[in-house]
Amino acid sequence: MLEITNLEKRYGKNEAVLKGLNLSVEGSSVVSIVGASGAGKSTMLRCINRLVEPTSGSIKLNGNELVNLKGSELRHSRRRIGMIFQGFNLIDRLTVMENVLSGRLGYVSFFQALTRRFPQADIDRAFHLMERVGIAHYVNKRADQLSGGERQRVAVVRALMQEPEILLADEPTASLDPKTSQQIMSLLQSLASEMSLPVLINIHNVTQARMYTDRIVGMRHGQMIFDGAPKDFNQDALDAVYGGIASPDEDGVDSSDATGESQEVNA
Amino acid sequence: MTPLKTASAAMVVGRFWRKPPFIANPWVRYGLMAVTLIYLYWAFSTLPFNWERISEGLPRSARIFGGAFPPSFERGGLLWTGFKESFQIAFLSTLLGVVLSVPIAVMAAKNIAPKPVYLLGRTIIIVARSFHPVIVAILFVAAVGFGPLAGILTLTLYSIGFVAKLLAEEIEEIDWGQVEAMRSVGAGYLKTLIYGVFPQVMPRQIGLSMYQLDSNLRASAVVGIVGAGGIGGTLMNAFGRYDYDFAFAILLMIIGIILVSEGISGWVRKKIW
């Protein structure tokens, strides 16, 4: 269970990016976070695994406070938080297996990491997870030779290798074509229920948010302005989240546009 | 409002445009030109160009070249020993320099080193780069005596300066996302280096090492002249004894070796990516 209370983040003396955010996620629910660029979605996710330092507030994962952790305590808590990125962030020049095993870096010794002598249990788990997402035949292929969707699968497996207690996905489908991004979304959805893992997904595509997640959180100017079931995320909510912004991102802003896109894909 | 409409409307002709000058202020622009010209005139008029000496020197160099023909490979043993020593100097100093340059480059990369460490790393690089290898070789020959050890130390320092600087710049330009990914799985500093940083700069490092071996082979001939061992010493002796034909043979040998090593390093650098 993840509990964010009164989270605030301010870069330098600028206006705060996050203004007293409260959010709690329980069980294996898939939560999508929608909002225009600059609303603070990415900053919020990165505060959870402390890639970004929160200014104040509290973040608790299964009762453990994450803010103010330092050194090895911070690294140990990061092991329990898997993250998936928009740009995949794989180690391009290493093989798929090395990328997958790098999810265990928080657990193995420096020497094991250097020589790639990972414990047998890790290798077994790697093969098992790669088979689950359908990339097992790429074991020794270099990560940069894979297609976008395949690379994101590698990234998902890397995150799952951490034996995470929560999964964060920062616009995991924004660099993928519509069809592949649907596959990744449904993969995240089914993995969440299989492993009873809460998943937080930043997403621009409102149609996909409605389709693949259990709960939608709308953010604007660093504050939460919508929190509810996908069926309640209506036109008014959409306008509240995205409206009045001069040039919003094209994806999912206009609901008719977004549905048009998904129809195209389904056809 | 739309550009198309104005274009289709009556077109105004004869409007003036010229590329803006590189230096906007005309006083500064013409002032700089004038200063350059005046300096050039002064420099040429005060340098002692002695045409007599030049005209005497030309036939003398012709005589030296004449004496160098045909090149003499009679003392091939000496040539071979000198070359072997040069290659040893170049190889060992490249290896040492490249190995040492990795930690120094990490220290000198702004994005992954804390400020004080960064400054220390940059200082090491600046010191290593500030003197030409010949000057460093003179110092080392004075310190550890004649012979290849002085050459190895000189070229190690030279390699550190060059390889560490370029590698540090390469590290500063890596894709930060991969580093973030390694941090997010809970990897510490060293593991992040091995997985998130080094794979990204590896091809560059191999290319730099090959280039440095090439460059050290060349430089090892030069530092030999001031007594730091290798074929440079042999060349110096040959000149000293007016053995121009042997000296020419040595020069041919150096050219041949440089050609071969340049070919190999170019081929290797093209292969890895």
Interface residues (C-beta under 8 A of the other chain):
Chain A: N49 L51 S72 R75 H76 S77 R78 R79 I81 G82 M83 F85 G87 F88 N89 L90 I91 D92 R93 L94 E98 S102 G103 R104 L105 G106 Y107 F110 A113 L114 A155 R158 A159 Q162
Chain B: D175 G177 Q178 E180 A181 M182 R183 S184 V185 G186 A187 G188 L190 K191 I194 Y195 G196 P199 Q200 M202 P203
